[in-house]
């Protein structure tokens, strides 16, 4: 349930980034048998290009009324599932949230 909430948060972030100007959001999945890659891409303004700015740091928000907790929580949930979250600007414009998750968690002995 937490992983689902994290993915929804990332998708809603893309939707909010588009605002009233419109654009597109794409969801791309790839599986190689060991890991699944989920990419959420939008055509919004992208992340601020400010040195040292990490969109997944707590309390950093580009929204007027944002708390800046959604991305840090999403990253923590994905990492708790042995995955990674990379947030970056796309060369063609917009932003991308790239998630890598293992299909199988290692068995504890």
C-alpha positions in Angstrom: 0.0 0.0 0.0 2.9 2.4 0.8 4.6 1.7 -2.6 1.3 2.4 -4.4 1.0 5.7 -2.5 4.5 6.6 -3.4 3.9 6.0 -7.1 0.6 7.9 -7.0 2.4 10.8 -5.3 5.0 10.9 -8.1 2.3 10.8 -10.8 0.3 13.6 -9.0 3.5 15.7 -8.8 3.8 15.5 -12.6 0.1 16.5 -12.9 0.6 19.5 -10.7 3.7 20.5 -12.6 1.7 20.7 -15.8 -0.7 23.1 -14.0 -3.3 24.8 -16.2 -1.0 25.0 -19.3 -1.5 21.3 -20.1 1.0 18.8 -21.4 1.5 15.1 -21.2 2.5 12.5 -18.6 3.9 9.2 -19.6 4.2 6.0 -17.6 6.8 3.6 -18.9 7.5 0.1 -17.6 10.4 -2.2 -18.3 11.2 -5.6 -16.8 14.4 -7.6 -17.3 13.4 -10.6 -15.1 15.4 -9.3 -12.2 14.2 -5.7 -11.8 11.3 -3.5 -12.9 11.9 0.0 -14.1 9.1 2.5 -13.8 9.5 5.9 -15.4 7.0 8.7 -14.9 7.8 11.5 -17.4 6.1 14.8 -17.9 6.4 17.8 -20.2 6.2 20.4 -17.3 8.8 22.9 -16.4 11.2 20.3 -14.8 13.0 20.7 -11.5 14.7 24.0 -10.6 18.3 24.2 -12.0 19.7 25.5 -8.8 23.1 24.3 -7.6 22.6 22.0 -4.6 18.9 21.7 -5.0 17.6 18.2 -4.4 13.9 17.9 -5.0 13.7 14.9 -2.6 15.1 16.8 0.4 12.5 17.4 3.1 10.8 20.8 3.2 12.0 21.9 -0.3 8.9 22.6 -2.4 8.3 24.5 -5.6 4.6 24.8 -4.8 3.3 27.8 -3.1 1.5 25.8 -0.4 3.7 22.7 -0.6 5.3 21.1 2.5 8.0 19.4 0.6 7.4 16.0 2.1 5.9 14.0 -0.8 9.2 13.2 -2.6 11.2 12.4 0.5 8.5 10.0 1.7 8.3 8.4 -1.8 12.1 8.0 -1.9 12.0 6.4 1.6 9.2 4.0 0.7 11.0 2.9 -2.5 14.3 2.4 -0.7 12.5 0.4 2.0 11.5 -1.9 -0.9 15.2 -2.2 -1.9 14.7 0.1 -4.8 16.0 3.5 -6.0 14.4 6.7 -7.0 16.2 9.1 -9.4 14.7 12.5 -10.1 16.0 14.4 -13.0 15.2 16.8 -15.8 14.7 15.4 -19.3 16.8 16.8 -22.1 13.7 17.5 -24.2 12.1 19.3 -21.3 10.0 18.2 -18.4 10.9 16.0 -15.5 11.4 12.2 -14.9 11.0 10.1 -11.8 12.9 6.9 -12.5 12.2 4.0 -10.1 14.1 0.7 -10.0 12.8 -2.1 -7.9 13.9 -5.7 -7.5 11.3 -8.3 -8.5 12.4 -10.6 -5.7 13.7 -9.5 -2.3 16.6 -11.5 -0.9 15.7 -14.2 1.5 17.0 -13.8 5.0 18.8 -16.8 6.5 
